[in-house]
Amino acid sequence: MDRELLVQNIERYCSKKGVKPTNACRDSGVGASFLTDIKRGQTPSVAKVQLLAQYLGCTVSDLLGETPGTLPDVPEGPTEQFLKLFSSLDDKAQNEIVAEMLKRKKIKTVSESDTEERGQWYGIRSIYLFNIFCWCCGTGVSA
């Protein structure tokens, strides 16, 4: 996490809302010293960043400066090879691999007959792919 970027974004959203950053932190429930603590090197909890984002009317991703649709850097080695190979496959092959991986992990998947609702299926598939990506990378993050 880029702490400087987080602080800059908090200050920018506070300015848009017309409130001082210290007041926004206090009023949101994260504590008046929230920004000072971050500037001193403390890593904020996700819960506190969520509270502040709700107060400021933005998302956690907005505050963290994350670009929607981007994935974290992939470590070199087998994970990188897997992701390159997987992303080169067509949708049918990707679906089959995801279904098999989920079956092996004993996670319920959408059945073949349900795939007529493609929008729902692709939304679910995206969540599963993200979770598989995180699992492969060992990030411990999941949707």
Steps between C-alpha positions, in 0.01 A plus 500: 500500500624842406443700820587834339245442226239400758557821696489710180175337391341547843596868491365534145163341586477711816558810290225394260265452794607829656616352829838503674672160492533487880127570539411240236710240680347582837141521369530176302609312811857417400650747747642849468859366491432264207698700241783577741527129583521410130763769439704350784499162326204324658299283259128573538246223538265424214205572730622854569567573134149372422346726764681803365411414139132474595516834677670665201263341247761305309635145488795344679661459156463874442685575824769242433549627145427164343409494133184297436560184303870471572658202665793501739846415374541130440799329654734328258505124469215247491230755589602727216510205259154384615344844458654553155379160384156541657445846351592367154217243509153561358200550732386137476841365602526754783155399624596132497818569696318716752229234542761230556697708749183584690392136497833401647459766769138381546353842425156501341503635145234610258370199307519476122124560468531828684750643255216640289504789745843597368520830681455331838739218406775733385460711813534189717785373284684830542475472879624140488786596266598781732494262799702241308746768394539612862528139615772432241688815596464431871361848568226376734262755348162384373191659353 
